[in-house]
């Protein structure tokens, strides 16, 4: 997917319309749930909810699976072995 910028306007009721090309590129259908985030720099980030959920699952998988768990288990086993020899 290419990075694009488009100018849009906020309507009287605070509504914005996503251009049809953007909706097509992201496969957005009527009723698609979106997640809107405000960034520290004052910008907005709008993502399909499914994309945000996939990213969150990936972060949790990285935190729970990798070397930190193995490292903790190794430390605990070493402590248990030291206790057994004392």
N, C-alpha and C positions, 0 to 999 in steps of 0.2 A: 504494500500500500504506500502510495506517495504522500509526502507532506504537502498539504495545501492550506491556504488561508483564503477565506471569503469574508466579505463584508456583509453583515446582516444588521437589521434594525430591531430594536426592542419596541413592541407595539404599546398602545395605550394601557393595556391591561397587563403589561410585563411579559407578553408572549413573544417568542421568536419563532421563525419558521426556518427549518433546516432545508437548504437547497436540495432539489430532487437528486442531483448528482451525488451529493453526500449521502443521502438516504440509500441510494442504490449501491454505492461503494461499500457501505457498512451493513448492507442488508437489513435496514431498519424498516419495520412494518408498523402499521397503526397498532397501538397498544404495547409497543416495545418499551420495557421498563428501562429507564436511564438513571445514572447516578451523576449528580452535579456536585462538584467540589470547588471550593474557593481556595486559591493558592495564596501563599504568603506575599507574592509579588503583585497581588490584586487581580490576577487573571482567573478565568473560569476554566474548569476542565469538565467536559461532558463525555461520559463513556456509557456504552450499553451495559446494563447491570450484569449480564452474563460475562462480559469481559472483565469487569471489576471483580466478580466472584472468582473467576479463573485465576486472576493475578493474586488474589488473597490466598486461595488454596495453594498456589505455588510458593508463596512466602512461608506459609505455615509448614508446608512439606520440607522446605529448606531448613527451617528452624528446628523441626522435630526429628529429622532423619539423619542428618549428616554426622560429621566428625565430633560434634559436641557431645552427643549421646555416647558414642563409642569411647570418647575420652573420659567421660564421667564413669562409665562402667569399668574401664581400666583402672581408674583411681580407686574406686570402691573395692575392686578385687584385690588390689595391692594392699589396701588398708586391712582387709579381712585376712589376707595372708600374714601380714605383720602381727595382727592380733593372735592368730593361731600359733605363731612361734614364740610368743611371749609367755 
